Amino acid sequence: MIQLAMSSNNIVRIFQKYRVRLLAFIRNRISQGDAEDVLQDVFVSFLLASDTGDPINRVSSWLYQTTKNKIIDNNRILRVTQKGLDFLK
């Protein structure tokens, strides 16, 4: 198992490497307006996870799984919000 040291240089490289791919992945699944917010949530989660000291052994897998979870969270929030708006009508 390779443990990736999460220095600020490594984090910047990971962000640069995956940003465009993850954003395209997100945009194929949710509205364009929410895509950047979801991407930001993913990288905030990544920064928090890298601070714990627990190794992230497969960065790509971790990022894509977290992205899927954030998309699900986003869709859930939208459904609840829409139900609330429908109730107010």
N, C-alpha and C positions, 0 to 999 in steps of 0.2 A: 504494500500500500504506500503510495507516495503522499506525503503530507505537504500541502502547499502553504508556505509561509505567507501570511496575509499582510505584507508590507503595503504601504501606500502606493508604491510603484506597481505592485502586482494587481492591486484593486483597480487602479487606473487602466492598466492593460486589459484586464478582464472586462471592464466597462466598455472600452473602445472596441474590443473584439466582438462582444455580444450585443451591443446596443442596437445596431441596425437590424440584425436577425430577429432579436426578440420583439422589436417594435413592429416588424412586418408580421410576425407570428400573432401578435396581439391585434393588430389592425384587421387581420383576416377573421377575427372572432367577435370583436365588439366595435362600437361606434368610434369614429376617428377622434372625436372630442375627448373620449375617456382613455384612449390608448397611452398617451404620455403620462397620465396620472397613474395608470396601472404599472407602466414601466418604472416610474419613480418609486412606487411602493415595492416593487421587486428588488431594486437596488438598495433601498433602505433596509429591507429584510436581509439582504446579503451582507451589508455592512454590519448590522447588528449580530448576525450569525458569525461573521468572521471575528468579531470582538470577543466572543465567548471562549475562544481558545480551542473549541472542538474543531477538528479538521473537517473540511469539506473536501472529500476525496475525489468526487467527480463533479467539478464545477458546472459543466454543461448540463448534466442531468439535474443537478440541484436547481439551477436557474430555470430550466424549462418546467420542472415540476412546480416550483414556486410560482412561475408565471401562470400556469394552468389554474392553480389554486386562487390566485388573485383575480383572474378572469371570472371564475365561478363566484367569488365574493362580490365582484362588481355587478354581475348579473343578478345575484340575489338581492343586493341593495336596490337595484333598479326595479325589480319586481315588487318589493315591499313598498317602495316609494310610489309606484304606480297604483298599487292597491289602495294606499292611503289617499291619493288624489282622486281615485274613482269613488271612494267612500264619501269624500267631501262634496261630490257633485249632487 
